Amino acid sequence: MEGEFSWPDIDPCYLGLGISDSDRAERYREFVRSAIPVGEWELIREALQRGQLTGNNRFANEVESIILGTAVKQPTECVQCR
């Protein structure tokens, strides 16, 4: 079948979400949406629209270092272990 994509294997849990492809897709969408609170969706959406990162400072610094090609300094000692 030319132009049609087929997964190598489909998880039995996904198949159990419904009888038809559209039923499974809708139930999976509902599952994913329920895992993220409404406020988080809004934060993610707004950050994407502004081209900004979402996450803590460490995450933002790591991404910045990858983009700029600089090394991120990691603590040599666990702060909580002191």
GIJOVEN-V583290 format. One record per pair of residues at least 6 apart in sequence whose ideal C-beta (glycine too) atoms are under 8 Angstrom apart, sorted by sequence separation. I is the first residue (numbers start at 1). J is the second residue. D is the distance in whole Angstrom. If there is no record, write none. Layout:
BEGIN
[[I;J;D] [I;J;D]]
END
This chain:
BEGIN
[[17;23;7] [18;24;4] [47;53;7] [53;59;7] [64;70;8] [65;71;6] [17;24;4] [47;54;5] [53;60;5] [65;72;4] [18;26;7] [33;41;8] [36;44;8] [15;24;7] [18;27;6] [14;24;6] [17;27;4] [44;54;6] [53;63;6] [62;72;5] [17;28;6] [43;54;6] [61;72;6] [14;28;7] [17;31;8]]
END
